[in-house]
Amino acid sequence: MIISGLQKLTLLDFPGKTACTVFFGGCNFRCPFCHNASLVRGAGERITVEDFFSFLHGRQGILDGVAVTGGEPLLQPELPAFLQRIKDMGFQVKLDTNGSFYERLRELVEKGLVDYVAMDIKSSKEGYVRATECAVDLNSVCKSAAYLLEGHVEYEFRTTAAKGIVNPEDFRGIALWIQGAERYFIQGFVDSGDLLGTGAKAYSREEMEALRRDILPYVPSAALRGV
């Protein structure tokens, strides 16, 4: 198990917490608007698990939690043991996921290994192949979303507003899918220079405000992020 990146301090990645962020490489999706192309391809830093826990030991009493992201962290078979070690040290855990591994997600929640889940909703159900550029087990994604909506753990849903790939009608489809969600964020698209594909553009702030207003009747919690 190799960690592909470590941000030693973040005030943004774990809502309400002072945290560090751990990045795992590899992903089963190929979203063209993904800004972590090198991570998805398995590149990035090479940090051993023991080096990470040595760092974390020195942050006890300083940090509240650890945000675990990727790539797709649930691809890592050793993730449950990794999270258990973090919890045993007294830290809270936030997990970022694309929701395609429902059984693994549910196992982590039921074992008390995650305190907050951020799930990416890539597009409407009809738009998933376009947004991910791969075959998707949409049934598993839907199960993950439904499980979070049931309130088993604190959660948020989020969608990157990649114009030309995720269209206004997709946002309406998402709103009907996750209506009543506790937290939903429409995230601004940023061209990091390390994208997986082409064709994505940023919506203007005014356009994003219009997207938000359009879905408020279904998702009153909808908010903008990164604009």
N, C-alpha and C positions, 0 to 999 in steps of 0.2 A: 504494500500500500504506500504509494508515493504522493505526497502533497505537491501540487503544482504552483502554489502561490500562497503568500501570507501577507495580509494587511494587518499591521500590528495594532492599529487603533482606528475605530470607526464610531462615529456618533450617529450614523445614518442607516447602516445596514440592518440593525436590530432595533426596532422601534422602542424608544424609552429606555434603552440600555447602552452602556458603554461597553464596547465589544471589540474583538478582533475578528477578522474574516479569513477563513480557510478556503482555498480554491482547489477543487479536484478536476483533473483533466478528463476529457472524453465525454461524448454525448451521443445519444441515439437519434437526435433530431439534427437537421441541417438548415435551420432558419437563416435565410439570406441576410436578414437584418441583425443577426447576432454580432455583438461587438467584441466577443472573446474568441475569435476564430482560432487563434493559436492554442487556446485551452481545449477547444473542441477537438482539435487535431492531436491532442496529447502532448503539446509542447509546453513551454513555460519553465519555471524553476523546478528544482528537484530537492525537496525538503523531506527528510525522513520523519517518520512518526515520532521517534524518540527525541529528535531535535525540536519538534513542535512542542512536545510535552515538557521539555526542559524550559522552553520559552514560557509556556503557560504557567508552570510552577512559579516563575518569578512575577507573574501578574495576579496571583491570588490576593484578594483584598483591594485590587486596583480595577480590574475588569469585572463586569457583571456577567458577561456571556460570550459565546462563540457563535458566529454566523457561518454556516457551512453551505458552500455554494459550488458552482462549477462553470462550465460543463453540467453534467447531471450526477450529483453525489450518489444517488441510489443505484448507480451502476457498480459501486464499490461493494463487493461481498463482505468486506471487513468493517463496513460502516457501523453496524450495531455495537460491536466491541469498542470501536473508536469513540462513539458517543457515550457509551457507558463510562469510559475513563474520564471524559470531560465532566459528566454529571457527578461522578464520585469525587471530583476535586471541588465541587460546590458551584460550578458554573451553569448557567442556563444555556439552552441550545435553540438556535433558530435554523431551520432547514429551508433551503430554496430547492424547488423541484418543478419539473414539467408535468408531473402527475401521471406519467405513463407506467409507473410501477405501483399500482394500487396496493397490492398485497404487502409489499415492502414498506410502503408508507404507513399502512394501518398497523403493522407489527411494531414500528418504532413508536407510534403514538400510544398504542396499548401497553407497551413496556415502559412508558414514561420517559423515553429517551429524547423527546423533543418538546419544547415549550411553546414554539411558534412556528407555523408553516407558511411560507410564501409560495403560492403556486401560480405559475405562468399559465394564463389562458391565451393561447397563441392567436386564436381567431374564433369565428363562429364555427360550429360543427361542420358546416358545409365548406368552410375555408381552410380547414386544417392542413390538407395536403399542399395547398398553395403556400401556406405560411411556413410549413416545416420542410417542404421539398423531400418528403420521404413517406413511406407507408406507415401509418400510425394506428396503433391499437386504440381507437377512439373509445371503445367500451371501457378500457382501463382508465383513461383520462376522465371519462364521465363518472366512473365510480369514485375516483379520488375527489373530484369536485363535490359530489353528493355527500361523501363522508365528511369533508370539511364543513359543508353547509349544516350538517347535523350538530356541529358544535363540540366535537370531541377534544378540540385543542384550539388555542387562539390561532387565527389565520388571517391571511389576506389573499385576494386574487389580484393579478395585475396583467395588463396587456400593453405591449409596446406599440405605439401608434406609428407604424411604418407605412406611410402613404404609398399607394401603388401595390401593396401586398395585403394590408389589413384595411379594408374599405369601410365607409360609414355604415353600410348595411351589415357588415360583419359585427360592428359594435352593437347594433340593435339585436342581432342574433345572440351575442354574448349576454346582453342584458336579460333577455328572456330565459336564457340557460341558467344564470346564477342569480336570478332575481331575489332580492332580500338579503344579499350577501352582507356580512358584517363589515367588511372593508374591501373596497375595490379601487384600484388606481389605474388611471390611464397614463402611461409613461411616455415622455417625449423620446423620439428616436434621435440618436446622435451617431454620426459617422465617425467612428473611432480610428479609421484608417486600417483596421484589422477585421474587416467584415468577411463573412463566409460567402456572400454572393452580391448580386447587384439588383437594382430596381427599386430600392427603398429610398424614400425621401421623407423629410420631416414635415409634419403638419404645422401650420402656424399656430400661435397661441390662440388666436381667434377661432380657428378651425377646431382646435382641441376643446375650447370652451363650448362650441356648438355640439361636438360629440357628447360631451358630458351632459349638457342640458337635454339632449335627445333621449338619454337613457335614465335620467333621474326618476321618472315615474316607476321604473322597475328596480333600480338599484339606487336608493336615496343616499347611500354612503359614497357614491362615486366621487372621486377627487382626482385632480391632476398632480403629477409628480415630475420633477425634472424639467419644468418649463419656466 
